[in-house]
Amino acid sequence: MIENANRTTARKVIRGRPYSIAEFARKYRLDDAEAKRLFYKFGPSSTELDLLMAAKRRPPTLATAIGQ
């Protein structure tokens, strides 16, 4: 009996463009450990991570908000 054939892997749909961990950490002024924790928990989706940070009331840095 093959058990692995019946298992499905859960894949998240990426909404928006994907962030890199460094870009996410820089945008929200997070230390590396916190950025990695959130990135691996919620995925690389910029839409999902931006919504998460808005819910936490953490605005992006001014430089990233204006595209620099």
Stockholm file with secondary structure:
# STOCKHOLM 1.0

chainA/1-68         MIENANRTTARKVIRGRPYSIAEFARKYRLDDAEAKRLFYKFGPSSTELDLLMAAKRRPPTLATAIGQ
#=GR chainA/1-68 SS CCSGGGCCCCCCCCCSSBCCHHHHHHHTTCCHHHHHHHHHHHCSBHHHHHHHHHHTTCCCCHHHHTTC
#=GC SS_cons        CCSGGGCCCCCCCCCSSBCCHHHHHHHTTCCHHHHHHHHHHHCSBHHHHHHHHHHTTCCCCHHHHTTC
//
